[in-house]
Amino acid sequence: MTMNKRILLISFSLLSTFSAVAQGGPPPPDGGGGPGTVTDVPIDNHLWILVILAVVLGVLFVKLQSLRSKV
């Protein structure tokens, strides 16, 4: 993989998951969201990206390990 493709892949994965750490503003003043409620979580809709990256990383490690054992 060339350096440009790596930079593009890393940039895309970081920028596409940027909204995953975004949280909303404070609760409304009319009492919505008391101390026991959780409405904002840092990882929400883009969890599938982390799963795909984990699978790709796992496959990469297995392939590298098999190449090293053949040599």
C-alpha positions as semicolon CSV with decimal commas, in nm:
position;residue;x (nm);y (nm);z (nm)
1;M;0,000;0,000;0,000
2;T;0,149;0,332;-0,099
3;M;0,187;0,619;0,143
4;N;-0,085;0,825;-0,030
5;K;-0,338;0,545;0,006
6;R;-0,253;0,507;0,375
7;I;-0,292;0,878;0,439
8;L;-0,622;0,880;0,250
9;L;-0,750;0,578;0,442
10;I;-0,651;0,721;0,781
11;S;-0,798;1,062;0,694
12;F;-1,125;0,910;0,579
13;S;-1,162;0,692;0,886
14;L;-1,086;0,978;1,125
15;L;-1,310;1,228;0,950
16;S;-1,601;0,989;0,907
17;T;-1,603;0,901;1,277
18;F;-1,570;1,261;1,392
19;S;-1,944;1,283;1,454
20;A;-1,924;0,980;1,684
21;V;-1,761;1,186;1,959
22;A;-1,985;1,489;1,916
23;Q;-2,232;1,544;2,196
24;G;-2,541;1,759;2,214
25;G;-2,583;2,070;2,422
26;P;-2,711;2,093;2,778
27;P;-3,058;1,956;2,858
28;P;-3,355;2,190;2,827
29;P;-3,435;2,403;3,133
30;D;-3,781;2,246;3,180
31;G;-3,634;1,948;3,365
32;G;-3,565;1,716;3,074
33;G;-3,291;1,467;3,151
34;G;-3,243;1,426;3,524
35;P;-2,938;1,288;3,704
36;G;-3,021;0,925;3,625
37;T;-3,072;0,955;3,249
38;V;-2,809;0,899;2,983
39;T;-2,890;1,052;2,646
40;D;-2,547;1,133;2,499
41;V;-2,297;0,857;2,438
42;P;-1,966;0,913;2,257
43;I;-1,993;0,606;2,029
44;D;-2,333;0,582;1,867
45;N;-2,401;0,543;1,497
46;H;-2,053;0,473;1,361
47;L;-1,971;0,166;1,565
48;W;-1,972;-0,044;1,247
49;I;-1,663;0,144;1,126
50;L;-1,472;0,031;1,433
51;V;-1,584;-0,328;1,375
52;I;-1,471;-0,320;1,011
53;L;-1,135;-0,168;1,106
54;A;-1,088;-0,435;1,374
55;V;-1,158;-0,712;1,122
56;V;-0,920;-0,560;0,867
57;L;-0,650;-0,523;1,130
58;G;-0,700;-0,882;1,242
59;V;-0,673;-1,011;0,885
60;L;-0,360;-0,801;0,833
61;F;-0,196;-0,945;1,144
62;V;-0,282;-1,301;1,042
63;K;-0,140;-1,250;0,692
64;L;0,178;-1,091;0,826
65;Q;0,222;-1,374;1,075
66;S;0,178;-1,637;0,801
67;L;0,431;-1,457;0,577
68;R;0,685;-1,444;0,860
69;S;0,643;-1,814;0,938
70;K;0,708;-1,911;0,573
71;V;1,041;-1,727;0,562
